[in-house]
Amino acid sequence: MLVSYDNSCPNHTDIEFKQQGGGRRRRWSADTKLAIVVESFEAGETVARVARRRAVAPALLYR
């Protein structure tokens, strides 16, 4: 993920996140999907933390 920002305006900063590879849709195997979901159920783990680590939207894990 690439991050860029524009601080030309003194009142605010615009931050933009860009997906590397042109923003193409990723394909996940069933085993990988299951591993991510199981990881989110581990003791002391949060959905948000797993989502950040795996670079997916938290809403996908809640779903």
C-alpha positions in Angstrom: 0.0 0.0 0.0 1.4 3.4 -0.9 0.6 6.5 1.1 0.9 10.0 -0.2 -0.1 13.3 1.4 -0.5 16.9 0.3 0.4 19.5 2.9 0.1 22.5 0.5 -2.9 23.8 2.5 -1.9 24.9 6.0 -5.3 24.1 7.5 -5.5 20.4 6.6 -3.6 17.5 5.2 -5.0 15.2 2.6 -3.9 11.6 2.9 -4.5 9.1 0.1 -4.0 5.3 0.3 -3.3 3.5 -3.0 -3.4 -0.2 -3.5 -0.3 -1.4 -5.2 -0.8 -3.3 -8.5 -3.5 -0.9 -9.9 -6.2 -1.7 -7.3 -7.1 -5.1 -8.9 -9.3 -7.4 -7.0 -7.5 -10.0 -5.0 -8.4 -13.7 -5.1 -8.3 -15.6 -1.9 -8.3 -19.4 -1.6 -10.9 -21.0 0.7 -8.0 -22.1 3.1 -6.7 -18.5 3.3 -10.1 -17.1 4.0 -10.7 -19.6 6.8 -7.2 -18.9 8.3 -8.0 -15.2 8.4 -11.4 -15.7 10.1 -9.9 -18.2 12.6 -7.2 -15.8 13.4 -9.8 -13.1 14.3 -11.3 -15.5 16.9 -8.1 -16.1 18.8 -8.0 -15.0 22.4 -6.9 -11.4 22.8 -7.2 -10.7 19.1 -9.4 -8.1 17.5 -11.0 -8.0 14.1 -9.6 -4.6 13.4 -6.0 -5.8 14.2 -6.3 -8.9 12.0 -7.8 -6.8 9.2 -4.9 -4.3 9.3 -2.3 -7.1 9.4 -4.0 -8.9 6.5 -4.8 -5.6 4.6 -8.5 -6.3 4.3 -11.5 -4.2 5.3 -12.8 -5.0 8.8 -16.3 -5.2 7.4 -15.2 -8.3 5.3 -14.3 -10.1 8.5 -17.5 -9.1 10.3 -19.5 -10.3 7.4 
